[in-house]
Amino acid sequence: MKSTKTQKMYITLISVMKQINALEEHLYIKLVNRTHRGIKLTVQGQKNYDEAKILIENSRENIFYDSYWFFIFKFGKRIY
């Protein structure tokens, strides 16, 4: 993770690493390998990342779907 990415998100690399460490402790698994060149996801970290990505995408679809039907019930119009 480059510092420029963290700068764009207005967070520090240290705070990101603290969050990763806390998540690793909470899950009792190692998510990333740390080297002098940076970090890389472990196999378990990649699996967790892939599952989280699916959950987030499904959540976005559900939010859109719920918003769509709310609009129809409230205003009686369909969105195309």
ROTORBA-969106 format. One record per atom (N, C-alpha, C, O): residue in one letter; x, y, z; atom name; residue number from 1. Coordinates in nm, 3 decimals, padded with zeros to 5 digits. Each point is the difference from the previous one (the first is absolute). Example, Ala and Ser with C-alpha at 12.3 -4.5 7.8 and 13.67 -1.06 7.14 Angstrom:
BEGIN
 resn       x       y       z name resi
    A  01.319 -00.569  00.780    N    1
    A -00.089  00.119  00.000   CA    1
    A  00.090  00.120  00.000    C    1
    A  00.104 -00.002  00.066    O    1
    S -00.139  00.107 -00.138    N    2
    S  00.082  00.119  00.006   CA    2
    S -00.077  00.109  00.073    C    2
    S  00.051  00.111  00.017    O    2
END
This chain:
BEGIN
 resn       x       y       z name resi
    M  00.086 -00.117  00.000    N    1
    M -00.086  00.117  00.000   CA    1
    M  00.090  00.124  00.000    C    1
    M  00.081  00.018  00.091    O    1
    K -00.094  00.063 -00.190    N    2
    K  00.083  00.119 -00.010   CA    2
    K -00.060  00.112  00.084    C    2
    K -00.122  00.008  00.020    O    2
    S  00.209  00.078  00.029    N    3
    S -00.047  00.109  00.084   CA    3
    S -00.088  00.097 -00.078    C    3
    S -00.083  00.068  00.060    O    3
    T  00.100 -00.060 -00.192    N    4
    T -00.084  00.091 -00.077   CA    4
    T -00.147 -00.042  00.005    C    4
    T -00.089  00.084  00.000    O    4
    K  00.064 -00.216  00.005    N    5
    K -00.139 -00.048  00.012   CA    5
    K -00.058  00.041  00.134    C    5
    K -00.115  00.043  00.008    O    5
    T  00.194 -00.056  00.097    N    6
    T -00.051  00.038  00.132   CA    6
    T -00.018  00.151  00.009    C    6
    T -00.091  00.048  00.068    O    6
    Q  00.175  00.028 -00.136    N    7
    Q -00.015  00.145  00.000   CA    7
    Q -00.130  00.041 -00.068    C    7
    Q -00.067  00.094  00.045    O    7
    K  00.030 -00.162 -00.153    N    8
    K -00.124  00.032 -00.069   CA    8
    K -00.121 -00.030  00.088    C    8
    K -00.105  00.064 -00.014    O    8
    M  00.119 -00.161  00.103    N    9
    M -00.111 -00.037  00.087   CA    9
    M  00.006  00.075  00.134    C    9
    M -00.082 -00.023  00.088    O    9
    Y  00.179  00.114 -00.073    N   10
    Y  00.017  00.081  00.120   CA   10
    Y  00.023 -00.084  00.124    C   10
    Y -00.054  00.030  00.107    O   10
    I  00.133 -00.136 -00.121    N   11
    I  00.038 -00.083  00.114   CA   11
    I  00.149 -00.027 -00.009    C   11
    I  00.061  00.017 -00.106    O   11
    T -00.002 -00.058  00.218    N   12
    T  00.143 -00.029 -00.001   CA   12
    T  00.022 -00.149 -00.015    C   12
    T -00.087 -00.081  00.033    O   12
    L  00.203  00.045 -00.083    N   13
    L  00.035 -00.140 -00.016   CA   13
    L  00.003 -00.070  00.136    C   13
    L -00.036 -00.117  00.011    O   13
    I  00.079  00.189  00.091    N   14
    I  00.004 -00.057  00.134   CA   14
    I -00.140 -00.037  00.047    C   14
    I -00.019 -00.107  00.058    O   14
    S -00.079  00.193 -00.082    N   15
    S -00.136 -00.030  00.043   CA   15
    S -00.058 -00.118 -00.077    C   15
    S -00.077 -00.079  00.056    O   15
    V  00.113  00.065 -00.183    N   16
    V -00.045 -00.116 -00.078   CA   16
    V  00.059 -00.128  00.058    C   16
    V -00.071 -00.099  00.016    O   16
    M  00.200  00.100  00.015    N   17
    M  00.064 -00.118  00.056   CA   17
    M -00.057 -00.035  00.137    C   17
    M -00.013 -00.118  00.033    O   17
    K -00.022  00.218  00.046    N   18
    K -00.062 -00.027  00.130   CA   18
    K -00.135 -00.069 -00.018    C   18
    K -00.034 -00.091  00.075    O   18
    Q -00.041  00.134 -00.174    N   19
    Q -00.129 -00.063 -00.028   CA   19
    Q  00.018 -00.144 -00.047    C   19
    Q -00.076 -00.089  00.039    O   19
    I  00.174  00.067 -00.124    N   20
    I  00.029 -00.137 -00.047   CA   20
    I  00.042 -00.088  00.118    C   20
    I -00.046 -00.113  00.012    O   20
    N  00.133  00.166  00.073    N   21
    N  00.044 -00.076  00.118   CA   21
    N -00.118 -00.036  00.090    C   21
    N -00.011 -00.113  00.048    O   21
    A -00.077  00.209 -00.025    N   22
    A -00.117 -00.024  00.085   CA   22
    A -00.091 -00.105 -00.062    C   22
    A -00.052 -00.086  00.072    O   22
    L  00.034  00.091 -00.203    N   23
    L -00.084 -00.099 -00.069   CA   23
    L  00.063 -00.139  00.008    C   23
    L -00.070 -00.099  00.021    O   23
    E  00.201  00.092 -00.038    N   24
    E  00.070 -00.129  00.012   CA   24
    E -00.017 -00.058  00.139    C   24
    E -00.024 -00.120  00.015    O   24
    E  00.036  00.204  00.087    N   25
    E -00.018 -00.047  00.138   CA   25
    E -00.143 -00.045  00.025    C   25
    E -00.024 -00.099  00.068    O   25
    H -00.070  00.171 -00.122    N   26
    H -00.141 -00.034  00.018   CA   26
    H -00.036 -00.132 -00.068    C   26
    H -00.075 -00.081  00.055    O   26
    L  00.128  00.059 -00.175    N   27
    L -00.032 -00.120 -00.078   CA   27
    L  00.092 -00.119  00.032    C   27
    L -00.027 -00.112 -00.041    O   27
    Y  00.135  00.138  00.115    N   28
    Y  00.099 -00.103  00.032   CA   28
    Y  00.065 -00.060 -00.126    C   28
    Y  00.029 -00.119 -00.003    O   28
    I -00.008  00.202 -00.098    N   29
    I  00.068 -00.045 -00.121   CA   29
    I  00.093  00.110 -00.049    C   29
    I -00.018  00.118  00.032    O   29
    K  00.118 -00.157 -00.109    N   30
    K  00.090  00.097 -00.060   CA   30
    K -00.053  00.036 -00.138    C   30
    K -00.016 -00.087 -00.086    O   30
    L -00.012  00.214  00.065    N   31
    L -00.058  00.046 -00.126   CA   31
    L  00.104  00.046 -00.100    C   31
    L -00.018 -00.016 -00.121    O   31
    V  00.128  00.072  00.170    N   32
    V  00.103  00.053 -00.090   CA   32
    V  00.139 -00.043  00.046    C   32
    V  00.025 -00.019  00.119    O   32
    N  00.064  00.005 -00.215    N   33
    N  00.142 -00.019  00.029   CA   33
    N  00.066  00.136 -00.015    C   33
    N -00.020  00.070 -00.099    O   33
    R  00.098 -00.033  00.199    N   34
    R  00.068  00.128 -00.001   CA   34
    R  00.148 -00.020 -00.034    C   34
    R  00.067 -00.086  00.057    O   34
    T -00.018  00.167 -00.150    N   35
    T  00.141 -00.004 -00.035   CA   35
    T  00.052  00.144 -00.007    C   35
    T -00.077  00.095  00.016    O   35
    H  00.205 -00.081 -00.040    N   36
    H  00.057  00.134 -00.017   CA   36
    H -00.051  00.066 -00.127    C   36
    H  00.013  00.122 -00.015    O   36
    R -00.071 -00.199 -00.077    N   37
    R -00.052  00.054 -00.126   CA   37
    R -00.148  00.036  00.009    C   37
    R -00.054  00.063 -00.091    O   37
    G -00.012 -00.102  00.198    N   38
    G -00.142  00.030  00.013   CA   38
    G -00.076 -00.117  00.059    C   38
    G  00.055 -00.077  00.079    O   38
    I -00.181  00.062 -00.117    N   39
    I -00.082 -00.108  00.050   CA   39
    I -00.061 -00.077 -00.116    C   39
    I -00.019  00.054 -00.110    O   39
    K -00.013 -00.179  00.135    N   40
    K -00.065 -00.084 -00.099   CA   40
    K -00.099 -00.090  00.073    C   40
    K  00.031 -00.051  00.108    O   40
    L -00.149  00.032 -00.166    N   41
    L -00.100 -00.084  00.063   CA   41
    L  00.048 -00.145  00.010    C   41
    L  00.063 -00.052 -00.092    O   41
    T -00.094 -00.011  00.205    N   42
    T  00.022 -00.143  00.013   CA   42
    T -00.112 -00.072 -00.075    C   42
    T -00.093  00.064 -00.048    O   42
    V  00.102 -00.196  00.038    N   43
    V -00.106 -00.077 -00.065   CA   43
    V -00.131  00.023  00.074    C   43
    V -00.104  00.024 -00.062    O   43
    Q  00.108 -00.032  00.195    N   44
    Q -00.122  00.023  00.080   CA   44
    Q -00.047  00.144 -00.013    C   44
    Q -00.120  00.027 -00.003    O   44
    G  00.214  00.067 -00.005    N   45
    G -00.036  00.140 -00.020   CA   45
    G -00.070  00.022 -00.132    C   45
    G -00.096  00.077 -00.008    O   45
    Q  00.143 -00.144 -00.097    N   46
    Q -00.063  00.011 -00.132   CA   46
    Q -00.140 -00.059  00.002    C   46
    Q -00.092  00.057 -00.059    O   46
    K  00.075 -00.171  00.128    N   47
    K -00.134 -00.061  00.010   CA   47
    K -00.096  00.094  00.072    C   47
    K -00.114  00.019 -00.044    O   47
    N  00.159  00.041  00.153    N   48
    N -00.084  00.093  00.074   CA   48
    N -00.033  00.123 -00.083    C   48
    N -00.112  00.051  00.005    O   48
    Y  00.211 -00.002 -00.080    N   49
    Y -00.022  00.116 -00.086   CA   49
    Y -00.106 -00.031 -00.106    C   49
    Y -00.090  00.080 -00.023    O   49
    D  00.103 -00.198 -00.041    N   50
    D -00.096 -00.038 -00.104   CA   50
    D -00.142 -00.013  00.055    C   50
    D -00.096  00.043 -00.063    O   50
    E  00.084 -00.104  00.183    N   51
    E -00.132 -00.014  00.061   CA   51
    E -00.059  00.135  00.039    C   51
    E -00.120  00.024 -00.020    O   51
    A  00.204  00.064  00.074    N   52
    A -00.048  00.133  00.038   CA   52
    A -00.045  00.079 -00.122    C   52
    A -00.100  00.072  00.005    O   52
    K  00.173 -00.086 -00.114    N   53
    K -00.036  00.069 -00.125   CA   53
    K -00.138 -00.044 -00.049    C   53
    K -00.080  00.083 -00.044    O   53
    I  00.052 -00.214  00.051    N   54
    I -00.131 -00.052 -00.039   CA   54
    I -00.109  00.054  00.091    C   54
    I -00.107  00.041 -00.047    O   54
    L  00.132 -00.040  00.178    N   55
    L -00.099  00.051  00.095   CA   55
    L -00.031  00.148 -00.025    C   55
    L -00.116  00.041  00.005    O   55
    I  00.219  00.036 -00.032    N   56
    I -00.021  00.143 -00.025   CA   56
    I -00.080  00.021 -00.128    C   56
    I -00.091  00.082 -00.004    O   56
    E  00.124 -00.156 -00.101    N   57
    E -00.073  00.012 -00.126   CA   57
    E -00.147 -00.039  00.018    C   57
    E -00.090  00.067 -00.051    O   57
    N  00.066 -00.175  00.123    N   58
    N -00.138 -00.042  00.027   CA   58
    N -00.075  00.104  00.081    C   58
    N -00.119  00.024 -00.023    O   58
    S  00.187  00.039  00.116    N   59
    S -00.063  00.105  00.080   CA   59
    S -00.038  00.118 -00.087    C   59
    S -00.109  00.057  00.016    O   59
    R  00.197 -00.019 -00.107    N   60
    R -00.030  00.112 -00.090   CA   60
    R -00.121 -00.032 -00.087    C   60
    R -00.085  00.086 -00.022    O   60
    E  00.078 -00.209 -00.028    N   61
    E -00.114 -00.039 -00.082   CA   61
    E -00.130  00.003  00.080    C   61
    E -00.103  00.044 -00.050    O   61
    N  00.109 -00.090  00.175    N   62
    N -00.119  00.001  00.085   CA   62
    N -00.044  00.141  00.033    C   62
    N -00.119  00.028  00.004    O   62
    I  00.215  00.061  00.020    N   63
    I -00.034  00.139  00.030   CA   63
    I -00.067  00.063 -00.121    C   63
    I -00.100  00.070  00.014    O   63
    F  00.154 -00.095 -00.135    N   64
    F -00.061  00.054 -00.121   CA   64
    F -00.141 -00.056 -00.018    C   64
    F -00.093  00.075 -00.029    O   64
    Y  00.079 -00.205  00.046    N   65
    Y -00.130 -00.066 -00.017   CA   65
    Y -00.102  00.057  00.098    C   65
    Y -00.113  00.031 -00.039    O   65
    D  00.152 -00.017  00.166    N   66
    D -00.091  00.055  00.101   CA   66
    D -00.035  00.145 -00.031    C   66
    D -00.115  00.040  00.016    O   66
    S  00.213  00.038 -00.061    N   67
    S -00.026  00.140 -00.035   CA   67
    S -00.095  00.011 -00.118    C   67
    S -00.086  00.087 -00.003    O   67
    Y  00.103 -00.176 -00.094    N   68
    Y -00.084 -00.002 -00.119   CA   68
    Y -00.147 -00.021  00.041    C   68
    Y -00.088  00.074 -00.043    O   68
    W  00.063 -00.176  00.125    N   69
    W -00.138 -00.030  00.039   CA   69
    W -00.056  00.106  00.093    C   69
    W -00.120  00.027 -00.005    O   69
    F  00.202  00.035  00.088    N   70
    F -00.046  00.109  00.085   CA   70
    F -00.050  00.115 -00.087    C   70
    F -00.105  00.058  00.027    O   70
    F  00.181 -00.025 -00.132    N   71
    F -00.038  00.109 -00.090   CA   71
    F -00.133 -00.031 -00.068    C   71
    F -00.086  00.088 -00.012    O   71
    I  00.069 -00.212 -00.032    N   72
    I -00.125 -00.038 -00.067   CA   72
    I -00.118  00.012  00.095    C   72
    I -00.104  00.055 -00.036    O   72
    F  00.118 -00.106  00.157    N   73
    F -00.110  00.006  00.096   CA   73
    F -00.030  00.143  00.044    C   73
    F -00.116  00.035  00.021    O   73
    K  00.219  00.045 -00.008    N   74
    K -00.021  00.137  00.047   CA   74
    K -00.056  00.091 -00.110    C   74
    K -00.091  00.078  00.025    O   74
    F  00.144 -00.089 -00.145    N   75
    F -00.037  00.092 -00.106   CA   75
    F -00.083 -00.064 -00.111    C   75
    F -00.052  00.071 -00.086    O   75
    G  00.039 -00.202  00.087    N   76
    G -00.081 -00.069 -00.099   CA   76
    G  00.059  00.004 -00.140    C   76
    G -00.072 -00.018 -00.098    O   76
    K  00.203  00.041  00.088    N   77
    K  00.064  00.004 -00.131   CA   77
    K  00.115 -00.097 -00.004    C   77
    K  00.067 -00.024  00.101    O   77
    R -00.045 -00.031 -00.216    N   78
    R  00.115 -00.089 -00.020   CA   78
    R  00.121  00.079 -00.048    C   78
    R -00.013  00.101 -00.069    O   78
    I  00.129 -00.150  00.107    N   79
    I  00.127  00.062 -00.044   CA   79
    I  00.055 -00.089 -00.111    C   79
    I  00.015 -00.121  00.018    O   79
    Y  00.014  00.180 -00.132    N   80
    Y  00.055 -00.078 -00.111   CA   80
    Y  00.139  00.043 -00.031    C   80
    Y  00.063 -00.055 -00.092    O   80
END
